[in-house]
Amino acid sequence: MTTGGSQDPKSKFGRVFYGWWVAVAGAMNMVVSSGPTFQAASTLFRAIEDEFGWSRALVAGVASFGRFGGAMLGPLEGWLTDRFGTGKMVVAGFSIGGIGLILYSQLQGPVQYYAAYFVISLGFSIGGFVPSMAAVNAWMPHRRATAMAVVIGGSSLAGIFVPAIVWGINNYGWRETTFVIGLITLAAGPPIAYVAGKRAPEYDELMDRVSNPEDSKPRPAAQHDFTAREALRTRAFWSISITHTFTNLSVGAISAHIYFQLTDRNAVGLSDTSAATILPIMALASFGFQMLGGFVGDRFNKRTVLPVLILMQGGSLIVLAQAGSYWGALLFALLWGLGFGGRTPMLHAMRGDYFGRKHFGVILGMSAFPMAMGMMVTPWLVGRIFDSTGTYVSSLYALAAACVVAAITILLATKPTTPSARR
């Protein structure tokens, strides 16, 4: 649950239900916090490789090292969010992340490179995804998948700024560009925290605000709020966690290596300018299908739809492995947007559907631990394989196979019975 002031947010923002403003603030959070470390990561890595001449494993391995902090602190971040609220976590995280970006702009060697990226990742982990999702889960139980799609869509929208980042790197240098992004991060934290940090009402009061007096449908019963210990004892928790881990192995690899795959001569072989147009197409496709995935997830059985979307994500990786032209890269971008974009809000919304609101932060943090560990390994491992073989093809096939496994494990994620019912 989030904490904050006691004002009536609905009266302050007119007829728009305040939970939607929380979702929009979460999306803005993701634009800032995921842009440098996810959407634009591979463009910065290319600039680092060009200047220092380091190996691909060393350059891209920083993403693995940076996510180590997020993986280790995931459960603690969730507990802190439940305890102190989204607002305080965002301010603290964005302050750390902004300072890390400024330090990153001054690096001169591998040790500084890894240390600065660790600080960036730690800050954005503390103030980014987990507190944003906890806030929207508390405010939007009636439109959970759609609202979460809005938040996650912010990460995709960050991709439309990649051409601007590439332009800044080419015209002013990666140091100056990163320094400016750090200043933007420091400035963005407080206003995002102010909107997202308002305390969500209790369930009955919340449903009173969103219910339609003319609607004859009965109000949904309040969910049982699973504790972290109770959630850990369910098959659903582990099925969702394992599925998310296998699907996100490729997410970690793509975020770190996609620009290399698009521009390497023995791969797709695009120019920097052409490759820079593929990334925003990926972002816009992901955003569009995230919105669609949220809409579908609020109206249909998520467990039935998810296997199809996960297989589409795996298919996009096979297309990328075989792509040798701009059109092949474009097909990958669209398929990736459909699979990755559509399945992401559904997986997160399932946690809220199954485990409730009160302890969502810590449950998400625990569930995200194996997911973060997987995303931590793949950037370095895929870079190491590339250094040995000179190609990404075998890695992309392996990551596609992981998606096939995930499409099976999600079928095991049936809704858990409450502990009282089991007793």
N, C-alpha and C positions, 0 to 999 in steps of 0.2 A: 504494500500500500504506500502511496505517496503522502507526504506531509506538506503543509503550507498554511496559508492564511485561512480565515474563516468567512471571507466574503462569499456572496452568492455569485459564482462565476456566470451563471446563465443570464442574470440581469445585466451584468456588465457587458456581455458580448451580444446582447439582443436575442434574436430568435434562434440563432445557431447554437445547438447544444455544445456545451463547453468541451465535452470529450473530443469533438472533432478538432478543436483548437489544440488540444493536447497531442492529437495525432499529427497535425501539421507541424507543431513544434518538434516532435520526434523526427519528422521527415527532414526538417532543417538541421537538426542535430546530425543525422546520418549524412547529409550532403557534406558537412564540414568534417565530421570525424572519419568517414570512410573514404573521402576523396583522395587524400595523400597516401593512405596505406592500403587502399584496395583498387579503386578505379585508375588512379594515376601512378600506381606503384611501379609498374613495368617501364613507364616512360622515364621516371627518375632513375631507375636501375640502368637503363640504356645510357643515360648521361654520365652516370658514375663509371660504367664500364669504359666508355669512350675516353674519359679523362684519366683514369688511373690504370686501365689495362688489366684489371683483376680478372680472375677466372669467373665463369658463369655461376659456379657453385658458391663462390665467395660473395659475389654481388647479390644474387637472389636469395642466398641463405640467410641474409639479414631478416627477411620476412619470417623465416622459421624462428630465429632467435627472438624477434620482436614479439611474436605471438606466445612465446614461452610464458611471459608475465601474465598475459591474459588467461592462459590455460591454468596456471597455478592459482591465480586469484579469483577465478570465475565464481566458485561457491561463496567466497568471502565478499565479492562485489554484490552478489545477490542478497546476502544477509545484510550488508550495509545499506543497500537500497531499501529493503523492507524496514530497516531500523531507522534510518535518518531521512529517507525520502529522495525523490528524483532530483529536486532542485539543488541540494547540496552536493550530490554526486556529480552533476553536470558542471557546476562551477569548479569543483576541485579537479575533475578530469580534464576539462578544457584548459585550465591554467597549466597543468603539467604537460599536456599535449602541445600547447602553443610554445612553451619554453623549449620542449624537445625539438620542435621544428626549427627554432632559431639556432639551437646548438647544432643541428644537422647541417644548416647552411654554412657553418664554419669548419666542418671536419677536414682533416688532412691525412688521415690514415685509417686502416681497418678497425682499430680498437675504438677510435672516436665514432666511426661509422656505425658500428654495432651498438655502442652505448647510447648514442643519440636516438637511433631507431627504436631501441628498447624503451626509452623514456616516452617517445611519441606513442608507441603502441600501448604502453601502460596507461598513459593519460586517456587516450581515446577508448580504451577498454573500461576504465573506471567510469567515465562520464558519457559513454556513447550508447551502445546497443541495449545492454541489460536494463539500465534505468529508464530508457525510453519505452521499451516493451513492457516493463512493469507498470509504468504510468498508464499506458493505453489499455492494458489488460484490466486495470482497476476501474477505469472510466467507461469502458465500452463492452460490457459482457453481452449486450444485445446485438452488436455488430462487430464482434471481435475480429473475425478474419479480415473484413474490409478495412477496419481501422489499423490493424497490424500491417496490412498491405500498403497503406499510406506511409507508415513509418519506414518500412523496408524499401518502399519506392524511392525514398530520399537517397538511399545508397546508390540506386541505379541512376537517378537524376544527376548525381555527382559526375557521372561519365560524360555529360554534355559539356563539362568544363575542361575535359582533357585536351581538346584542340587549343584552348586558351593557354593551358599549362605548357603544351608543346611549343606554342608561339613564344611564350615568355622564356622558356629554356633556350630556344634558338636565337632570340633577339637580345636577351639580357643575361642569360646564364642560369644554370640550375640553382646556384647559391642565392641569387637575388630573388628568384621566383619562390623558393622555399621560405626565405625570410618573410616575404609578404604574406604567404599563406599562414605562417606562424602568427603574425600580427592580426590577421582576420580571425584566427581561432581564439585568441585572447579576447577580442572584442565581442565575439558571438556568444560566449558562454553565459554571461548574466541574463540577457534577454530570453534566451531559450530556457534557462532555468526558471525564470519568473513565470512563464506560461505553463511549462510542463510540471512545475512543482506544486501546483495547487492540490489540496487534499481531495480525494474522491469521496463522495458520500457513501453511506452504508447502502447495502443492496436495495432495500425497500424504498428508501428515499430516491435512489438513483432511478429505479424503475418507474416511480411516480412521475419523474421529470420527462421520461422518454415515452411513456405509454400514451396511446391515443384513446381518449374517452369513448370514441365511437367504435373502437375495435372490440368485437365480441369475443376474441380469442382470450383464453385464460392466461394470466401472467405466468411465465416460467418460474418454477420453484427455485429458491435460492440454492446454489451449489454447495456441496460440502467442500470446505477448504482443507485439502490435504496438507498435513505437515510434511516437512522434508523426509522424515523417517518413514511416514506412511507411503509417500510416493515411491521411495526406493524399494519398497516391498511389492510393487506392482509390475506385472509384465509390460504394461503399456509404457511405463517410464523407460525401461531398457530398450524396448523395441523402437520407440521414437528416437532415443539417444543414438542407438546403433545406426539407424537409418540416416539420421542427420550427419553422423560422422562419415559414413561412406559417400553420401552425396557431396559433402563439403571437401573431400579430398581433392576433387577437381577444381573446386572454387579457389582453394589456396594456390594450386598450381597455375590456374588461368590468371589470377590477379598478379602473380609475380612474373609470368613468362609470356603472356599473350603478345605483348609488343615485340618481343624477340622472335616469336614464331611468325608473326606477320611480316617482319622486316628482314629476317635472315635470308641470304641468297639461296640456300639449299632447302628452304621451307616455302612459304607463300611468296616471298620475295617482293613485297610492296615497298614503295618509297615511304619516307617518314610522313609525308603529307597524306598519302592514300591510307596508310595504316591508322593515322589519327582520325580519319572519318569512320573507320570501322568501330572504334571504341564507343563513340556516342550512339551509333546505331544499336550496338549491343545494349547500351544503357537504356535507350528509349524503348526497345523491344522488351527488355526485362521489366521496365516500369509499366508498360501497357499490360503485359500479361500478369504482373503482380496485382494490378487493380482488378483484372478479370478473375484471377485466382482468388482474391478476397471475396469478390461477389459470389463466385461459384461455391466457395467454401462455407459461406453463411447460409446456403440454400440446399446443398447436396452433401452426401456422405463423403467426407474428406478421404477416408481410408480407401474408398473405391476409385477416386479420381487420381490420387497420388501416384500409384504405380505407373500409370500411363505417362504422367509428366516427368517422373524420374527417368523413365526409359528414353524420353525425348531429350533430356539433358545428356544422357550417355550417347545417344545417336549423334548429337552435335559434335561431340569430341572425335568421333570417327570421321565425320565430315571435315573437321579441322585438320586431322592427320593427313587426309588425302588432298586437301585444297592446294591448288597451284596457281590460283589467279584471284583477282579481286572478287569475282562472282562466287567462287567457292568460299572465300572468307565471309562474304555477305550472307550466304546460306547458313554458315555456322552461326553468325551473329543472331539471325532470326530464330533458328532452332534453339540456341542457348537461351534466348529471351523467353521462349515458350516454356521450355522445360524448367530451367532454373527459376525464372520469374514466377511462373504459376505455382510451383510446389512450395516455395519458401514461406509465404504467409500461412498456407494451410498447415504446415508442420508446426509452426509456432502457435497457431490458434488451437491446435489439438491439445497442447499442454494446458492452455487456459480452460478449454472445454472439459478436460479430464480432471484437473487438479485445483481449479478455483482461483481466487484472487489474493487471499491474504498472504500466502507464502510463495507467490509466483516468482518473485525475484530470486530467492535462494534455490527454488526448484529449477528455474531456467539456468542459473549459474552452474548447478551440479550437472544438469543435462548437457550444457555447453562444454563441460570440461573435456570429454573424449572428442567432441567435435573440434575444439581448439587444438587438441593434441595432434589430430590428423592434419589440420591445416598448417600446423607448425612443421610437420615433417616433410610434406610434399614439396614446398618450394626448394629446399636444399637438396632433397633426393632427386627431383627431376633435373635440377641443375647439374648435379653430379653425374647422372646418367648422360646428359647432353655432353658434358666435358669428355666422357669416355667414348661416346658413339657418334657425336656430331649431329644428332637428330632427336626430335621430340616424339617421333612416331610411336615407338614402343611404349613410352610413358602414357601417351594419350589413349592407346588401346587398353592399357591396364586400368586407367581411371574410368574408362567406359565400362569395363567389367565390374568395377566397384559399384557403379550405378545399377547394374543388373541385380547385384546382391541386395542393394538397398530397396529395390522394387519388391523384393520378396519379404524382407524383414518388416516392412511397414504393414504388411497384411496381418502380422501378429499383434498389432497395437489396438486391441479391442478395449472399449471403455471399461475402466476398473470399477468394481463395486466399492462402496464406502466401507471403511473399517467396521462400522456398527452393523452393517448388513452382513458382513462376513462372520462377525461374531454371532 
